[in-house]
Amino acid sequence: MMNLTMPIESPYIPVLHSVSYAGAWPGHALLDVDSFLDKAVALGFSSVALVAKRPHVSPLDYSPEKRAHLRTRMEHLGLSLSALMGYTDFTAGMDRPGIPSAEMNAAYVGVLAQLAKDLGTSRLRIFTGYSRLGAGYDAQYGELVKGLHLAALEAARHGVDLILQNHHDLACHHKQLAWLLEEVDEPNLKCAFDAWAPHLQGVRGDEMVRAVEMLGRWLAFTTVADYVVQPRFRYDPERVNYVPEEPPLTRAVRVGSGEVDYESFFQGLRSIKYRGPVAYEMCAVLKGGGSIENLDKTAVQFLEFLRSAGTFAL
């Protein structure tokens, strides 16, 4: 592929998330880490985020020598590592007695924080926790708070900031997330607030702007991806009719062509004067399929979208 590198006239740092080429969804192409780094450069990105698990950068597979080699290679390619992407679940095991969920996840965060430091980034993305039917909400929330305190201390030993993404069940709404961050109150606990989750929760327009502003003092990272929602129905032959099924289906599309209210979201970013990383990921079944050609095309379209983001009306 021809080199598509071009200057990004944007106040944001465009980042390509390696999950886009990790074969995470049916039919999606898989590139190894070296090939992904080459791809990022060819497409015009100067920064990447790396999946901290197989098939990419699992701490189980990266010895000190391999870490040093990967860091050197990124530097040689002119790529910065914007963030290492961890996969925590601070409530895992809470539906069974005796499992130290907070401690286990904090220990895992410590391992990833060392990996992040070795690879040259001070940001480690983490998640909250999924809701367990066998445990009460307040017990799960309390375990999450305890785990985040412990994890923040582990990360601080390596000079790493934790960026908490609004993805898992607990605190996935922006009001809950702000409450959680304020309660934990660790200086190296930030947030990675994305627009797609509030969109699917019905947040639009001025409410989207206010959501970004509410989290502004913690915001250190955001990931952009666009989606369309497709209602689902089941045919009922007895009634010769269709019965709606919940939840509806969500499919990924080119950024700017979907339903997520990015105009309001970027208005919020401008309001808080955000100037940090804006990552792109293709982490769902994608319109046009998961071939290398389609993944490349949508990644380049993201760069074009990010250039135009500065022109969104206030």
VOGU-3710 file (C-alpha; in Angstrom, 3 decimals, decimal comma):
1> mmnltmpies> 0,000/0,000/0,000  1,194/3,506/-0,759  2,258/5,622/2,189  -0,674/7,808/3,136  1,165/9,850/5,750  -0,009/13,448/5,846  -0,073/16,195/8,485  -3,059/16,134/10,820  -4,457/19,639/11,201  -6,197/18,871/14,460
11> pyipvlhsvs> -5,725/19,688/18,137  -6,024/15,978/18,893  -3,540/13,111/18,713  -4,850/10,437/16,311  -4,247/6,909/17,605  -4,834/3,550/15,938  -5,917/0,832/18,365  -4,429/-2,555/17,541  -7,696/-4,343/18,393  -8,771/-3,194/14,923
21> yagawpghal> -6,361/-5,729/13,415  -6,527/-8,400/16,125  -9,140/-10,613/14,483  -11,495/-9,862/17,365  -14,701/-10,152/15,340  -15,935/-12,769/12,849  -14,304/-12,231/9,474  -11,865/-9,574/10,703  -8,290/-9,815/9,499  -5,469/-10,505/11,947
31> ldvdsfldka> -2,058/-8,845/11,832  0,789/-9,642/14,187  2,262/-6,779/16,191  5,104/-5,985/13,777  2,746/-5,956/10,791  0,284/-3,781/12,697  2,982/-1,199/13,461  3,972/-1,091/9,792  0,300/-0,700/8,895  -0,182/2,215/11,288
41> valgfssval> 2,726/4,084/9,717  1,536/3,350/6,172  -1,932/4,680/6,959  -0,609/7,940/8,395  -0,764/7,403/12,162  2,007/8,561/14,463  0,635/6,945/17,614  -0,843/3,557/18,505  -2,586/1,788/21,368  -1,692/-1,860/21,896
51> vakrphvspl> -3,929/-4,680/23,101  -2,340/-6,070/26,275  -3,369/-9,665/25,631  -2,964/-12,303/22,969  -2,709/-12,210/19,999  -0,839/-8,932/20,525  1,127/-7,843/23,610  0,390/-10,265/26,434  2,729/-9,892/29,432  3,028/-13,692/29,355
61> dyspekrahl> 4,721/-13,530/25,969  6,951/-10,461/26,351  10,215/-10,979/28,155  12,339/-7,952/29,096  14,288/-8,471/25,857  11,138/-8,582/23,711  9,795/-5,477/25,452  12,994/-3,578/24,748  12,914/-4,735/21,113  9,286/-3,630/20,664
71> rtrmehlgls> 9,948/-0,239/22,226  12,991/0,300/19,999  11,035/-0,697/16,914  8,239/1,769/17,657  10,802/4,511/18,163  12,518/3,564/14,890  9,175/3,808/13,061  8,428/7,193/14,619  5,453/5,809/16,546  4,532/6,758/20,083
81> lsalmgytdf> 2,644/4,347/22,299  -0,320/6,370/23,454  -1,698/3,699/25,784  -1,517/0,050/26,706  -5,025/-1,431/26,700  -5,762/-3,657/29,692  -8,792/-5,890/30,248  -9,810/-5,748/33,896  -13,053/-6,903/35,497  -13,024/-5,923/39,166
91> tagmdrpgip> -16,148/-7,941/39,985  -15,057/-11,211/38,350  -15,681/-14,044/40,802  -17,941/-12,073/43,139  -20,816/-14,473/42,553  -18,778/-17,072/44,489  -17,566/-16,715/48,081  -13,937/-16,258/48,965  -12,649/-14,865/45,666  -10,482/-11,736/46,241
101> saemnaayvg> -11,651/-9,951/43,097  -10,190/-6,558/43,973  -6,792/-7,982/44,876  -6,593/-10,207/41,812  -7,349/-7,371/39,435  -5,004/-4,984/41,241  -2,189/-7,522/40,928  -2,957/-7,884/37,207  -2,890/-4,092/36,844  0,535/-4,050/38,496
111> vlaqlakdlg> 1,849/-6,518/35,901  0,403/-4,433/33,067  1,740/-1,198/34,544  5,265/-2,644/34,494  4,693/-3,662/30,866  3,419/-0,174/30,009  6,470/1,425/31,593  8,806/-0,948/29,766  7,157/-0,099/26,445  7,363/3,651/27,035
121> tsrlriftgy> 3,834/4,773/27,888  2,415/6,258/31,072  -1,200/5,320/30,245  -2,902/2,010/30,994  -6,546/1,614/29,966  -8,703/-0,398/32,376  -12,393/-1,296/32,801  -14,699/-1,355/35,859  -16,652/-4,605/36,263  -19,551/-6,569/34,845
131> srlgagydaq> -22,664/-6,961/36,980  -22,939/-10,376/38,673  -26,409/-11,731/39,376  -25,175/-13,591/42,447  -24,011/-10,456/44,289  -25,740/-7,231/45,326  -24,957/-3,979/43,549  -23,496/-2,201/46,581  -21,217/-5,143/47,353  -19,947/-5,135/43,777
141> ygelvkglhl> -19,523/-1,367/43,758  -17,597/-1,535/47,042  -15,288/-4,203/45,608  -14,707/-2,010/42,565  -13,789/1,000/44,716  -11,412/-1,124/46,783  -9,875/-2,589/43,644  -9,358/0,789/42,004  -7,572/2,094/45,113  -5,257/-0,911/45,124
151> aaleaarhgv> -4,724/-0,796/41,361  -3,906/2,911/41,410  -1,233/2,282/44,043  0,233/-0,565/41,974  0,304/1,596/38,838  1,824/4,535/40,718  4,851/2,382/41,602  5,633/2,366/37,878  4,714/5,996/37,163  1,619/4,938/35,207
161> dlilqnhhdl> -1,814/6,564/35,036  -4,918/4,383/34,871  -7,523/5,506/32,357  -10,909/4,048/33,188  -13,128/3,444/30,158  -16,933/3,618/30,287  -17,439/0,119/28,951  -18,380/-2,471/31,591  -21,687/-2,478/33,494  -20,665/-0,705/36,694
171> achhkqlawl> -20,491/3,084/36,328  -21,063/2,948/32,566  -23,346/6,014/32,776  -21,484/9,318/32,896  -23,097/10,412/36,181  -22,097/7,154/37,862  -18,606/7,352/36,380  -18,055/10,883/37,707  -19,310/9,762/41,143  -16,910/6,804/41,119
181> leevdepnlk> -13,872/8,832/40,078  -14,584/11,439/42,724  -15,036/8,788/45,420  -11,852/6,879/44,578  -9,935/10,158/44,289  -6,561/8,717/43,340  -4,321/11,236/41,506  -3,309/8,723/38,826  -6,856/7,493/38,110  -8,187/9,246/34,991
191> cafdawaphl> -10,914/8,328/32,545  -11,214/7,303/28,922  -14,705/8,572/28,135  -16,219/7,501/24,816  -19,344/8,716/23,006  -20,785/5,402/21,846  -21,834/4,161/25,305  -23,827/7,295/26,245  -25,323/7,297/22,756  -26,660/3,776/23,267
201> qgvrgdemvr> -27,992/4,965/26,653  -30,037/7,674/24,923  -27,699/10,628/25,543  -27,878/13,246/22,775  -27,275/16,920/22,047  -26,737/19,214/25,024  -26,786/16,254/27,401  -23,827/14,751/25,519  -21,947/18,056/25,818  -22,669/18,185/29,555
211> avemlgrwla> -21,532/14,572/29,954  -18,107/15,425/28,521  -17,917/18,541/30,677  -18,854/16,547/33,794  -15,879/14,233/33,229  -13,542/16,896/31,891  -11,180/17,101/34,858  -10,407/13,392/34,566  -10,475/12,966/30,780  -7,159/11,662/29,423
221> fttvadyvvq> -8,177/9,498/26,468  -11,130/8,791/24,211  -11,898/6,225/21,540  -14,003/7,030/18,489  -16,079/4,490/16,606  -19,435/4,921/14,892  -22,428/2,627/14,873  -25,929/2,092/13,570  -28,629/0,336/15,557  -30,769/-2,224/13,753
231> prfrydperv> -34,042/-3,384/15,380  -34,519/-7,163/15,629  -37,742/-9,130/15,133  -38,828/-12,760/15,376  -41,554/-14,100/13,115  -44,596/-15,543/14,946  -46,397/-17,842/12,449  -49,396/-18,347/14,742  -50,127/-14,637/14,660  -48,671/-14,052/11,202
241> nyvpeepplt> -46,724/-11,167/12,640  -43,321/-10,111/13,945  -42,407/-9,874/17,615  -39,704/-7,348/18,588  -36,610/-8,765/20,257  -34,361/-6,895/22,678  -31,778/-5,574/22,623  -31,431/-4,349/19,035  -28,328/-5,139/16,999  -25,411/-2,704/16,768
251> ravrvgsgev> -23,107/-2,621/13,730  -19,977/-0,552/13,119  -19,798/1,873/10,188  -17,407/4,502/8,881  -16,950/7,292/11,434  -19,283/10,146/10,611  -21,781/7,983/8,730  -23,433/6,433/11,784  -25,800/7,563/14,506  -23,437/8,581/17,333
261> dyesffqglr> -23,711/12,318/18,056  -20,068/13,206/17,531  -20,833/16,836/16,792  -22,054/17,298/20,368  -19,303/15,076/21,773  -16,538/17,102/20,121  -18,277/20,286/21,188  -17,829/18,995/24,718  -14,144/18,254/24,052  -13,673/21,797/22,797
271> sikyrgpvay> -15,496/23,179/25,832  -13,037/21,493/28,215  -10,111/22,332/25,907  -9,165/18,697/25,496  -5,962/18,197/23,488  -5,168/14,552/24,127  -5,328/11,243/22,272  -8,337/10,309/20,166  -8,107/6,633/19,265  -9,880/4,780/16,493
281> emcavlkggg> -10,963/1,177/16,711  -12,884/-1,236/14,501  -14,153/-3,404/17,326  -17,475/-4,747/16,044  -18,901/-6,337/12,935  -18,065/-3,677/10,338  -20,020/-2,558/7,300  -18,079/-3,732/4,248  -16,493/-6,630/6,105  -13,253/-7,225/7,961
291> sienldktav> -10,811/-7,496/5,072  -7,505/-5,668/5,306  -8,662/-3,374/2,492  -11,856/-2,364/4,292  -10,147/-1,990/7,666  -7,516/0,240/6,042  -10,116/2,340/4,251  -12,140/3,017/7,390  -8,989/3,859/9,376  -7,981/6,469/6,792
301> qfleflrsag> -11,528/7,830/6,817  -11,168/8,305/10,576  -8,144/10,549/9,987  -10,210/12,603/7,562  -13,015/12,763/10,122  -10,641/13,953/12,850  -9,385/16,768/10,613  -12,952/17,966/10,196  -13,745/17,644/13,919  -12,211/21,046/14,590
311> tfal> -14,799/22,624/12,338  -17,801/21,305/14,279  -20,076/24,180/15,228  -20,014/25,394/18,811
//
